[in-house]
């Protein structure tokens, strides 16, 4: 009897639960899925976060629910970025950016800047990364929700610090470390413990570079304690820092122990991007410090295996990024060109009105007509001169970008020489962005030596690359490589 009663009560509970769920609007259920994805991400449970976000995305697409699509796509991008799959991360960022909800809410746009900046930074596109992080910082102040604004500002400071560490800009490092410390006091620690832990870690790194070992140890301990306080399983970064500290004070055995702990933690969490880093760290340590070549080679083999696997996953990611950058640049140029057109049309209209006015007064002001006509011609000449100056200015900018090996170089080259790029893509539809960039330098008549200096490789490496391209495109040996590419549009 008791068993039957129990089954009966469970049935009633099941029916009531279904009725309650049925009364909840589908949009709200999607929002709940996205919230679960968010909470999983905060706990650094990235696979769980992907699961909930993917469910929310599929449901949102079925309903055409723009808010759900945008938020789910950004959480998928965040999780895949943490797992080292930059290609998927970029795909979902682009997906979010197509939505009307994305365009209406500054929070979404700020998150897009942050994520793209991190992808660029991980790919060593430091100039583009800094640009995105500065957009993030600039637009964070527009966020209305105070808590979200403070979080975004904190992340901006941390991300910019990341770039300045890579580019060794000491003054900027100190500035943004201080800003992180000041801004973290405004954060909810339980929601931002990992970011706060990372700030302590970055401060420790900075002390280690200054040989201030006691201060470094204090901040590594702080970083570890906050992760333990919130039962975080993501400990590999703090283990690495303990290893760096032990290495700096000369305890090689302890250093190696911590590096191996970092690797084991990354493998346990299936974070292969991090595991790759620690295989290389241990390999270098064994070969360079311990002089154990055989053991070092074993770790190096594993590093290469994971690195090749991740490179395969992220194949053509730079091409995807360049396509995105070109699209953004074209939209910007379109806006600028429209503004310029309005200026030219305005000048034309003013000139036309002036001519109409002059025509009406022709008999009375015969002598003045000549003067006004001359002024109009002068205006026309001025406009032509401005156009030439603009083109000349952009060419100079392009040459400067080329000499800096900036990713922006190829964007401007394609703007100024669209037919050249179209022709090479017609000959070889699978041409990569790096190959186009190399050919662009040849088109601009940079010498082999100059190209080697720009790309920071040997002259021999450039000669080998040119020989490979000669075979690939069937360029006769008696034809100058640069001249062939310059004549490409006429072939």
GULUM-521681 format. One line per field, with one value per residue: x, y, z of N, C-alpha, C in turn; residue number from 1. Coordinates in pm, whole numbers. Each point is the difference from the previous one (the first is absolute). Layout:
<pts>
n.px [X;...] .
n.py [Y;...] .
n.pz [Z;...] .
ca.px [X;...] .
ca.py [Y;...] .
ca.pz [Z;...] .
c.px [X;...] .
c.py [Y;...] .
c.pz [Z;...] .
seq [NUM;...] .
</pts>
This chain:
<pts>
n.px [84;103;36;-129;-5;122;-40;-113;70;87;-108;-57;116;10;-132;16;111;-60;-102;89;74;-119;-16;126;6;1;-19;-84;-48;3;-57;-79;-8;-16;-89;-46;4;-55;-88;-17;-6;-78;-55;23;-130;100;19;-25;79;81;-22;-6;112;47;-54;46;113;-5;-42;96;83;-58;16;124;43;8;-66;-77;-11;-14;-75;-76;0;-18;-90;-46;5;-52;-86;-28;-4;-64;-66;31;-133;98;6;-37;92;81;-32;1;117;39;-40;55;105;-57;-16;-131;-13;95;-63;-100;81;46;-65;-84;-1;-6;-89;-55;18;-44;-98;-29;9;-68;-85;-6;-16;-83;-37;39;-127;110;27;-52;70;104;-22;-22;108;54;-56;43;118;5;-50;89;46;-40;52;-131;-3;0;-60;-78;-23;-5;-76;-68;-3;-27;-85;-45;12;-62;-89;-9;-5;-84;-50;-4;-38;-81;-36;9;-121;112;1;-40;94;84;-30;-6;113;38;-39;61;104;-4;-14;89;23;-36;73;-97;70;-120;-30;103;-11;-31;-75;-51;-14;-46;-70;-25;-33;-67;-46;-21;-52;-63;-28;-33;-54;-39;-1;-127;75;27;2;76;66;-3;21;97;36;-10;66;83;9;-14;85;76;-14;4;85;81;-33;-10;99;-4;-68;-68;-17;-29;-74;-49;-14;-53;-72;-27;-26;-67;-44;-2;-127;86;17;-12;82;76;-7;12;99;38;-17;58;89;12;-3;81;71;-8;22;80;81;-13;-60;-48;-48;-30;-42;-60;-41;-19;-67;-57;-29;-28;-76;-45;-16;-55;-82;-77;13;-129;81;19;-2;82;62;-21;28;110;12;-35;90;87;-33;-6;118;39;-52;50;116;-28;-36;109;1;72;28;129;-29;-64;105;85;-81;-4;133;11;-92;61;116;-60;-61;118;67;-102;5;136;-13;-102;74;103;-86;-51;128;37;-111;36;130;-41;-82;97;87;-92;-29;132;10;-105;49;118;-64;-74;116;1;-113;-39;44;15;55;-102;-68;94;-15;-134;9;94;-80;-102;78;36;-132;-31;98;-51;-123;42;55;-115;-64;89;-17;-132;4;74;-84;-99;64;27;-127;-36;90;-49;-125;40;67;-119;-27;-78;-93;5;126;-36;-60;98;84;-90;-2;134;16;-131;35;107;-66;-95;104;70;-115;-5;131;-7;-119;97;35;102;-44;77;-49;-125;22;54;-100;-75;86;-13;-132;24;61;-41;126;71;103;-71;-47;125;32;-96;24;114;35;68;98;70;-68;25;127;-1;-59;83;97;-56;-11;124;26;-53;52;101;74;29;110;-22;-116;20;15;57;72;11;13;90;32;-34;-43;114;22] .
n.py [-121;-6;-114;-42;37;-59;-102;0;20;-95;-71;34;-28;-112;-18;32;-75;-92;15;1;-103;-62;54;-49;126;-44;129;-11;-111;69;106;-94;-53;122;16;-122;39;114;-63;-88;107;63;-123;53;-34;6;-129;17;106;-74;-101;81;63;-119;-49;106;-18;-132;13;90;-79;-100;90;13;-51;127;32;-108;30;130;-17;-94;75;105;-74;-41;126;40;-101;12;129;-27;-75;121;-11;76;-100;-92;49;17;-125;-30;65;-46;-115;28;42;-107;-15;29;-102;-55;49;-48;-98;106;-67;-33;126;40;-99;42;127;-37;-74;93;90;-88;-20;130;21;-105;69;74;27;43;55;-103;-79;83;6;-133;-16;89;-68;-112;56;52;-117;-47;125;-52;-104;-15;-132;51;-113;-4;129;-20;-106;70;102;-84;-65;124;37;-113;19;129;-36;-95;97;84;-111;-37;130;-39;52;19;123;-50;-93;87;80;-101;-36;126;21;-116;31;121;-51;-92;110;35;-113;-80;-26;-42;109;52;-110;-56;103;2;-133;22;100;-76;-92;95;37;-129;-16;114;-48;-113;80;48;-135;38;-100;68;116;-62;-61;118;53;-90;14;131;-16;-83;85;96;-71;-27;128;10;-88;90;-67;126;-86;-31;115;-25;-126;52;89;-101;-65;110;8;-132;11;113;-74;-78;-24;-69;-82;101;68;-109;-17;132;-3;-112;64;104;-82;-69;120;46;-112;9;129;-78;84;-42;118;-16;-123;52;108;-85;-70;118;50;-119;-9;130;-21;-116;59;119;-40;-108;44;-30;-21;-126;34;99;-89;-83;99;20;-134;-5;96;-55;-113;59;58;-113;-64;89;-9;-130;3;74;-99;83;-6;15;-91;-72;20;-24;-102;-28;12;-66;-85;-1;-15;-91;-49;7;-55;-87;-2;-16;-95;-48;17;-59;-97;0;1;-96;-73;23;-27;-113;-23;30;-76;-98;14;-1;-105;-58;32;-45;-111;5;16;-87;59;-10;-131;47;100;-5;-28;66;91;-5;2;95;58;-21;40;103;11;-15;87;78;-31;18;113;25;-39;69;105;-26;-22;110;58;-60;37;120;6;-43;84;89;-38;5;111;19;-59;107;-67;129;-40;-129;52;86;-102;-78;100;12;-132;26;52;43;28;59;49;22;47;63;28;39;-61;-90;111;-7;53;-92;-83;48;-1;-121;-38;54;-51;-111;14;32;-106;-58;21;-105;83;96;-96;-45;129;20;-119;63;-28;-107;57;-104;23;129;-28;-84;94;89;-89;-21;132;5;-110;54;118;-88;67;36;-73;34;-16;129;-53;111;-1;-133;25;93;-96;-48;123;4;-106] .
n.pz [0;83;-67;-1;129;14;-75;71;113;-44;-36;119;67;-73;21;129;7;-74;84;103;-50;-22;123;3;-44;-126;-24;104;-56;-115;59;53;-123;-50;98;-29;-127;38;82;-100;-81;89;6;-121;-7;-86;17;129;-2;-76;83;105;-38;-34;112;66;-66;9;127;20;-71;68;98;-47;118;-40;111;-13;-130;30;110;-58;-110;81;67;-116;-46;116;-1;-130;29;114;-89;-53;-17;-52;-86;91;82;-104;-32;130;5;-120;50;117;-71;-55;131;-9;86;-75;-106;73;40;65;98;-99;-41;128;21;-115;39;120;-53;-91;97;73;-102;-32;131;4;-108;106;-25;61;-117;-71;81;-3;-131;-2;77;-81;-102;56;28;-123;-45;87;-11;-118;67;0;-3;122;40;-109;21;132;-28;-91;85;98;-80;-29;128;33;-97;26;128;-43;-77;103;65;-100;-3;128;19;68;-47;-116;18;55;-102;-86;61;15;-125;-24;77;-55;-121;43;70;-125;-7;-42;110;43;-72;66;76;-118;-39;125;-4;-123;54;107;-89;-65;120;30;-122;25;121;-61;-93;119;2;16;50;110;-67;-92;98;59;-122;-15;128;-20;-114;68;101;-91;-74;106;30;-134;52;-54;-110;-45;23;-132;-9;112;-44;-119;65;72;-116;-54;113;5;-127;30;107;-110;37;-74;105;84;-77;-22;132;14;-88;61;115;-58;-52;114;58;-94;10;132;-26;-72;63;-126;-8;126;-24;-119;68;86;-105;-59;105;19;-131;-6;109;-47;-118;32;97;-20;-124;19;-102;41;128;-30;-77;103;82;-72;-8;129;25;-84;63;120;-20;-61;105;86;-66;0;130;20;-92;-70;132;-41;-93;93;78;-100;-29;131;10;-115;47;121;-65;-76;110;65;-103;1;136;-2;-95;73;111;-64;-40;126;40;-88;33;129;-26;-59;102;89;-72;-5;130;19;-85;65;118;-44;-44;114;53;-103;-42;126;10;-122;58;87;-113;-65;95;-3;-134;12;91;-86;-101;77;30;-129;-29;96;-44;-126;44;68;-110;-72;84;-1;-133;-14;86;-62;-112;53;42;-122;-51;86;-29;-127;25;62;-118;-15;71;37;-25;11;107;28;-16;58;89;-5;11;-6;-118;67;112;-72;-69;113;51;-117;3;127;-12;18;-64;85;114;60;-93;17;132;-17;-80;96;86;-74;-2;126;-59;112;32;-41;6;-62;-84;-6;-10;-90;-58;24;-125;-33;-68;48;113;-27;-30;103;72;-53;21;119;14;-44;70;105;-39;-18;87;-125;1;-131;65;24;121;44;-113;20;130;-30;-90;120;25;-68;83] .
ca.px [-84;92;68;-98;-17;120;-9;-108;50;100;-73;-59;113;45;-101;7;127;-20;-93;74;91;-80;-46;114;22;119;113;54;72;128;80;47;110;117;46;72;128;79;45;100;123;58;66;104;-44;-20;-78;-138;-45;-26;-122;-119;-6;-38;-144;-67;17;-88;-139;-15;-4;-131;-102;46;13;130;72;52;107;117;64;50;117;114;48;71;129;84;44;93;124;73;48;101;-56;-23;-81;-140;-28;-23;-125;-116;-1;-60;-142;-63;4;-102;-133;-51;21;140;15;-77;51;144;67;36;106;121;47;58;133;87;30;85;130;70;41;114;115;52;64;111;-37;-8;-54;-145;-52;-4;-110;-128;-10;-26;-143;-70;14;-72;-145;-46;-61;-138;-88;-83;6;125;79;54;99;123;62;57;118;104;51;74;133;76;34;104;121;47;69;120;101;55;79;101;-18;5;-83;-140;-25;-21;-122;-121;-5;-57;-142;-68;-12;-100;-135;-51;-72;-141;-56;-50;111;-48;-25;120;117;109;63;75;116;94;66;106;103;71;85;112;87;71;103;106;87;84;75;-57;-56;-92;-126;-62;-57;-121;-111;-34;-82;-133;-66;-38;-98;-134;-49;-39;-118;-119;10;29;83;97;115;127;76;65;109;110;67;83;117;86;61;103;109;71;82;100;-42;-41;-91;-132;-51;-47;-119;-115;-31;-71;-135;-73;-33;-101;-126;-52;-45;-120;-109;-9;37;117;78;89;89;105;95;79;92;115;71;76;103;108;64;82;113;87;41;41;88;-50;-45;-95;-129;-51;-52;-130;-101;-5;-80;-141;-35;-19;-121;-115;10;-47;-145;-66;18;-96;-131;-2;54;-57;-60;48;-77;-132;17;25;-128;-80;59;-27;-143;-15;66;-83;-116;50;32;-126;-54;85;-22;-131;18;77;-90;-89;78;19;-132;-31;79;-58;-127;32;51;-112;-85;75;-7;-137;-10;80;-68;-110;54;106;8;38;133;81;140;14;-19;131;64;-70;31;135;-9;-60;104;97;-59;6;140;31;-59;85;126;-27;-15;133;71;-57;54;143;10;-33;112;107;-43;15;143;43;-55;76;131;-21;-61;-129;-112;-80;62;-70;-133;15;46;-118;-80;64;26;-96;11;116;-40;-101;67;73;-102;-56;100;10;-109;38;113;-15;22;144;59;-39;83;136;-5;-24;131;71;-65;47;141;95;105;6;59;-98;-108;54;4;-139;-56;93;56;124;-11;-12;-139;-81;35;-65;-145;-21;17;-121;-109;28;-49;-145;-69;59;73;130;117;63;-89;12;-117;-81;-56;-110;-119;-45;-67;-101;-134;-5;18] .
ca.py [121;116;10;56;141;69;12;96;135;33;30;135;94;3;73;142;52;19;113;124;21;36;139;91;30;-67;94;-3;-126;20;88;-83;-81;88;30;-120;4;104;-47;-104;68;65;-108;-50;-129;47;-95;14;129;-22;-83;84;105;-63;-26;130;51;-76;41;140;3;-52;104;131;80;65;10;-133;-33;84;-37;-137;1;57;-97;-104;59;11;-134;-54;77;-54;-134;11;-14;138;3;-7;121;108;-32;36;147;52;-35;95;136;14;10;134;20;39;140;87;-5;29;-109;-106;52;4;-138;-37;62;-73;-135;12;43;-116;-88;65;-6;-136;-23;97;119;86;132;-16;-34;125;81;-55;21;143;18;-56;96;123;-21;-54;109;21;-103;61;-78;37;-121;-45;100;-20;-124;22;86;-85;-89;84;26;-126;-37;91;-40;-120;42;78;-96;-64;96;50;144;-5;104;-38;-117;49;80;-83;-84;84;18;-126;-9;98;-32;-129;25;26;-121;-110;-95;-135;-6;40;-48;-42;122;60;-87;27;129;-28;-72;94;81;-88;-6;127;0;-96;63;97;-78;22;-134;-7;63;-89;-115;47;12;-134;-60;64;-54;-138;-3;37;-113;-105;48;-27;-139;-3;-112;54;40;-14;125;28;-98;47;113;-57;-54;112;53;-95;7;128;-4;-104;-135;-61;-113;55;64;-107;-59;89;0;-125;16;85;-84;-98;71;36;-124;-44;89;-12;129;-38;120;16;-117;23;95;-61;-97;77;54;-110;-40;100;-6;-122;9;117;12;-129;-63;-135;12;-106;28;123;-34;-66;106;79;-78;16;139;11;-72;84;124;-31;-24;130;76;-54;53;144;27;114;99;133;40;42;128;104;24;82;134;66;37;114;115;45;70;129;81;34;114;116;38;65;136;75;26;109;124;32;40;132;99;8;71;142;55;9;114;122;20;43;139;81;6;96;136;5;128;108;-22;-69;-7;-86;-139;-59;-23;-111;-122;-36;-55;-133;-89;-19;-94;-133;-43;-30;-132;-101;-6;-69;-143;-52;0;-108;-125;-1;-19;-140;-80;12;-79;-140;-34;-5;-123;-111;-5;-47;-133;11;-68;100;27;-67;62;122;-40;-45;120;80;-83;-111;-86;-88;-108;-81;-80;-112;-92;-67;-100;-99;26;-43;79;40;143;25;-3;126;103;-16;45;144;62;-11;93;135;2;-19;-96;-122;37;80;-89;-82;85;24;-125;-47;-130;14;24;-132;-45;73;-56;-132;22;50;-113;-84;73;-8;-130;-4;85;-17;121;-38;37;122;114;54;-39;119;50;-89;30;134;-10;-105;43;9;-134] .
ca.pz [0;8;-130;-96;36;-46;-147;-27;31;-102;-124;15;-7;-140;-76;39;-56;-144;-17;29;-112;-117;14;-17;-142;-56;7;136;14;-70;86;111;-54;-12;136;44;-72;67;131;-24;-44;118;75;-91;-55;-137;-79;48;-54;-143;-10;23;-102;-127;9;-9;-137;-90;28;-42;-147;-42;26;-48;122;-21;127;32;-95;29;127;-11;-89;71;100;-75;-39;120;42;-100;14;115;-35;-105;-135;-39;-122;43;78;-96;-71;83;14;-124;3;92;-56;-105;61;32;144;16;-41;91;137;6;73;-95;-85;83;14;-129;-5;93;-51;-119;48;57;-111;-67;90;3;-130;-8;-78;117;-35;-13;133;78;-54;49;145;23;-29;115;109;-33;-1;129;79;-49;56;103;123;68;26;-128;-43;78;-47;-133;16;60;-106;-96;57;2;-138;-48;71;-69;-122;33;47;-120;-76;95;24;146;61;-19;86;138;1;-7;119;105;-30;33;145;44;-50;48;126;-32;-59;83;-3;-33;-143;-74;75;-88;-50;110;17;-110;28;97;-74;-87;89;35;-119;-9;105;-38;-101;73;100;133;17;114;-41;-99;72;70;-94;-51;107;-6;-119;31;110;-46;-81;94;73;-80;-49;-143;-46;-96;82;-71;-9;128;11;-86;66;106;-69;-40;123;46;-98;20;122;-19;41;-127;23;32;-122;-90;63;-23;-143;-28;57;-94;-116;40;20;-134;-64;71;-41;-146;-60;-78;-29;115;6;-100;58;108;-62;-51;116;62;-95;5;132;7;-93;27;141;56;-100;-25;-139;-36;66;-63;-133;17;19;-123;-95;40;-34;-145;-36;35;-78;-136;8;18;-124;-96;40;-27;-134;-74;91;-38;-118;48;69;-100;-68;92;10;-128;1;90;-61;-113;56;47;-119;-66;75;-28;-140;-8;53;-99;-113;37;-5;-142;-53;57;-74;-135;10;23;-127;-94;41;-30;-145;-33;46;-91;-129;13;10;-100;-71;90;56;-101;41;118;-40;-25;131;66;-76;41;135;-10;-55;108;95;-63;5;141;31;-65;73;126;-31;-25;128;79;-53;30;144;29;-50;99;117;-35;-1;141;56;-59;65;138;-8;69;-65;-72;-130;-110;-11;-78;-134;-77;-28;-105;-119;2;-120;16;92;-71;-103;61;52;-117;-39;109;96;136;48;140;27;15;-134;-65;62;-54;-140;2;22;-128;-91;36;-38;110;-37;82;129;75;45;110;120;41;54;104;-37;-78;-144;-61;16;-99;-131;-11;-16;-136;-92;11;-66;-144;-45;23;-97;-132;-38;-62;80;-53;26;135;81;30;-126;-39;78;-38;-129;14;-44;-147;-57] .
c.px [88;68;-91;-19;117;0;-102;48;103;-67;-59;110;48;-96;8;124;-15;-92;71;92;-75;-44;114;20;131;123;66;80;137;93;58;117;127;57;79;138;94;57;105;133;71;76;113;-30;-40;-83;-148;-60;-36;-131;-126;-15;-44;-149;-79;5;-96;-147;-26;-10;-133;-110;35;14;140;82;65;116;128;74;59;126;123;52;71;139;96;58;101;134;85;59;99;-51;-42;-91;-149;-40;-32;-130;-120;-5;-68;-151;-76;-11;-104;-138;-37;23;143;18;-64;62;152;76;50;119;133;59;66;141;98;43;91;142;81;47;121;126;63;71;113;-28;-22;-59;-153;-63;-15;-115;-134;-16;-24;-145;-83;2;-84;-151;-54;-72;-144;-99;-75;8;137;91;67;105;134;74;70;124;118;62;81;142;87;44;109;135;64;80;130;109;67;93;101;-5;-17;-93;-148;-37;-34;-131;-123;-7;-63;-150;-81;-23;-108;-142;-55;-75;-149;-72;-56;103;-45;-23;127;130;116;75;85;127;105;71;113;117;84;94;123;99;86;112;115;95;94;86;-46;-77;-99;-136;-75;-70;-130;-120;-36;-88;-141;-82;-53;-113;-141;-60;-47;-127;-128;7;21;90;110;119;131;82;75;112;120;77;83;127;98;74;114;120;84;90;98;-36;-58;-100;-141;-63;-60;-127;-124;-37;-77;-141;-87;-45;-111;-136;-64;-56;-129;-122;-24;24;130;86;100;100;117;110;92;90;126;84;88;113;119;77;93;125;98;53;56;97;-38;-65;-108;-139;-65;-62;-138;-113;-16;-84;-149;-50;-31;-129;-125;-1;-51;-151;-76;13;-97;-139;-12;57;-78;-66;44;-74;-138;9;21;-129;-88;51;-28;-145;-23;58;-83;-123;40;29;-125;-63;79;-21;-133;10;72;-87;-93;72;16;-131;-39;73;-56;-128;23;47;-113;-89;69;-8;-139;-18;74;-70;-112;51;102;16;55;145;90;144;20;-14;134;70;-62;30;138;0;-55;99;104;-51;9;141;41;-52;85;133;-17;-13;137;81;-48;57;148;22;-26;112;116;-32;21;146;55;-47;75;134;-8;-52;-133;-108;-86;54;-82;-139;8;48;-119;-92;56;21;-96;14;115;-38;-103;65;70;-99;-67;94;5;-107;36;117;-26;29;150;70;-33;87;143;6;-21;131;83;-57;49;151;97;101;-7;53;-100;-113;48;4;-140;-57;89;47;127;-30;-20;-143;-92;28;-67;-150;-32;13;-121;-117;21;-55;-153;-76;61;73;136;117;66;-87;16;-130;-92;-68;-118;-128;-56;-77;-121;-136;-12;15;-135] .
c.py [126;23;63;148;84;24;105;144;46;40;140;106;18;83;150;66;30;118;133;35;46;144;100;25;-64;90;-2;-127;8;87;-78;-89;84;36;-119;-7;100;-50;-110;62;65;-103;-65;-141;24;-95;5;130;-13;-76;87;107;-56;-31;130;54;-70;38;141;13;-49;103;135;99;63;10;-133;-39;75;-49;-141;-6;55;-93;-118;51;5;-136;-58;74;-55;-138;1;-17;138;11;-3;125;117;-19;48;150;62;-25;99;138;23;32;145;31;46;149;95;9;12;-110;-108;44;3;-140;-50;58;-80;-134;6;43;-117;-96;58;-10;-137;-36;99;116;114;138;-6;-32;127;89;-48;25;147;36;-52;100;125;-18;-58;105;28;-102;59;-73;18;-121;-50;96;-20;-126;21;88;-80;-90;78;25;-127;-40;90;-32;-121;36;74;-87;-65;93;76;152;20;103;-35;-121;47;77;-90;-103;78;22;-126;-10;94;-43;-131;14;24;-125;-94;-113;-139;-17;25;-52;-38;121;68;-82;27;133;-20;-72;92;91;-81;-10;125;8;-95;61;102;-67;28;-126;-10;59;-88;-116;39;2;-133;-72;58;-56;-141;-5;33;-110;-114;39;-34;-135;-9;-117;49;61;4;128;29;-102;44;113;-46;-59;109;58;-90;0;125;-4;-118;-140;-72;-113;48;64;-104;-64;84;4;-127;2;84;-81;-100;65;37;-124;-50;80;-3;134;-21;120;26;-115;16;90;-71;-113;73;56;-108;-47;96;-8;-119;10;111;5;-131;-76;-147;-2;-101;26;124;-28;-66;103;84;-71;16;142;14;-67;85;127;-21;-18;132;87;-47;54;147;36;112;104;141;51;51;137;114;34;90;144;80;46;124;126;56;76;140;93;45;122;127;51;71;144;87;37;117;134;46;47;138;111;19;80;149;65;20;120;132;33;47;146;94;19;103;144;29;138;109;-15;-77;-18;-100;-148;-70;-36;-123;-133;-51;-65;-142;-103;-30;-100;-143;-57;-39;-137;-110;-18;-75;-150;-65;-9;-114;-133;-14;-28;-147;-93;3;-81;-149;-44;-8;-129;-122;-17;-47;-142;-3;-77;97;28;-58;57;123;-30;-41;117;76;-78;-120;-96;-101;-120;-91;-94;-121;-101;-77;-112;-114;30;-35;79;48;149;31;1;128;113;-2;53;151;76;-3;99;143;15;2;-106;-122;32;77;-87;-87;79;25;-122;-62;-144;23;28;-132;-52;67;-53;-134;17;50;-112;-92;65;2;-131;-6;75;-5;124;-42;54;129;124;43;-26;120;53;-87;37;139;0;-95;41;9;-136;-56] .
c.pz [0;-134;-103;25;-49;-149;-38;21;-104;-131;4;-13;-144;-86;30;-60;-148;-28;22;-116;-123;4;-18;-150;-48;8;137;26;-68;84;119;-43;-11;137;56;-68;66;133;-14;-40;118;84;-80;-49;-146;-86;38;-54;-147;-19;13;-108;-135;-2;-16;-143;-97;18;-51;-151;-53;15;-62;114;4;129;36;-89;35;124;-6;-86;71;108;-65;-41;119;40;-98;3;114;-31;-116;-141;-50;-123;35;78;-94;-76;82;30;-121;-3;89;-62;-109;56;36;148;28;-28;100;139;4;72;-95;-86;75;16;-129;-14;86;-57;-123;39;56;-109;-71;85;3;-131;-27;-95;102;-27;-8;136;85;-47;56;150;34;-34;117;116;-23;14;130;83;-43;55;119;134;66;21;-128;-53;72;-43;-133;5;55;-106;-103;49;-5;-140;-58;67;-68;-126;33;60;-121;-77;88;16;152;65;-9;86;141;12;8;112;115;-22;31;151;54;-38;57;133;-24;-51;106;-11;-46;-149;-83;63;-93;-57;107;28;-107;20;100;-70;-88;81;41;-116;-9;104;-36;-102;65;108;143;38;116;-35;-99;70;71;-94;-67;103;0;-115;26;103;-48;-88;91;76;-75;-71;-151;-34;-95;75;-78;-6;131;25;-84;70;120;-61;-41;120;48;-95;23;123;-1;45;-121;18;30;-123;-94;54;-31;-149;-38;58;-93;-121;34;18;-134;-71;64;-42;-151;-70;-77;-39;113;8;-97;57;100;-50;-48;115;63;-91;5;132;10;-88;40;143;54;-91;-26;-139;-35;61;-63;-135;8;16;-126;-106;30;-29;-149;-46;29;-83;-143;-3;12;-126;-107;29;-41;-137;-67;92;-37;-124;42;66;-100;-76;87;5;-127;-8;86;-62;-115;48;46;-117;-74;66;-31;-142;-18;50;-101;-120;30;-5;-144;-63;50;-73;-141;0;20;-129;-100;32;-32;-149;-44;36;-95;-136;2;-1;-109;-62;91;48;-96;47;117;-35;-18;131;68;-69;39;139;-1;-51;107;103;-52;5;141;40;-60;74;132;-20;-22;129;89;-43;36;149;36;-49;100;125;-26;5;144;66;-51;72;145;5;76;-76;-82;-140;-115;-21;-90;-141;-86;-33;-120;-130;-6;-117;13;87;-67;-99;61;56;-114;-46;103;106;145;58;143;16;11;-137;-77;53;-56;-144;-9;21;-129;-101;24;-16;118;-44;92;139;85;55;116;130;54;70;107;-25;-84;-147;-74;7;-102;-140;-24;-24;-140;-103;1;-74;-152;-57;7;-109;-140;-50;-57;81;-49;20;145;77;26;-126;-43;74;-35;-131;3;-58;-152;-67;-45] .
seq [1;2;3;4;5;6;7;8;9;10;11;12;13;14;15;16;17;18;19;20;21;22;23;24;25;26;27;28;29;30;31;32;33;34;35;36;37;38;39;40;41;42;43;44;45;46;47;48;49;50;51;52;53;54;55;56;57;58;59;60;61;62;63;64;65;66;67;68;69;70;71;72;73;74;75;76;77;78;79;80;81;82;83;84;85;86;87;88;89;90;91;92;93;94;95;96;97;98;99;100;101;102;103;104;105;106;107;108;109;110;111;112;113;114;115;116;117;118;119;120;121;122;123;124;125;126;127;128;129;130;131;132;133;134;135;136;137;138;139;140;141;142;143;144;145;146;147;148;149;150;151;152;153;154;155;156;157;158;159;160;161;162;163;164;165;166;167;168;169;170;171;172;173;174;175;176;177;178;179;180;181;182;183;184;185;186;187;188;189;190;191;192;193;194;195;196;197;198;199;200;201;202;203;204;205;206;207;208;209;210;211;212;213;214;215;216;217;218;219;220;221;222;223;224;225;226;227;228;229;230;231;232;233;234;235;236;237;238;239;240;241;242;243;244;245;246;247;248;249;250;251;252;253;254;255;256;257;258;259;260;261;262;263;264;265;266;267;268;269;270;271;272;273;274;275;276;277;278;279;280;281;282;283;284;285;286;287;288;289;290;291;292;293;294;295;296;297;298;299;300;301;302;303;304;305;306;307;308;309;310;311;312;313;314;315;316;317;318;319;320;321;322;323;324;325;326;327;328;329;330;331;332;333;334;335;336;337;338;339;340;341;342;343;344;345;346;347;348;349;350;351;352;353;354;355;356;357;358;359;360;361;362;363;364;365;366;367;368;369;370;371;372;373;374;375;376;377;378;379;380;381;382;383;384;385;386;387;388;389;390;391;392;393;394;395;396;397;398;399;400;401;402;403;404;405;406;407;408;409;410;411;412;413;414;415;416;417;418;419;420;421;422;423;424;425;426;427;428;429;430;431;432;433;434;435;436;437;438;439;440;441;442;443;444;445;446;447;448;449;450;451;452;453;454;455;456;457;458;459;460;461;462;463;464;465;466;467;468;469;470;471;472;473;474;475;476;477;478;479;480;481;482;483;484;485;486;487;488;489;490;491] .
</pts>
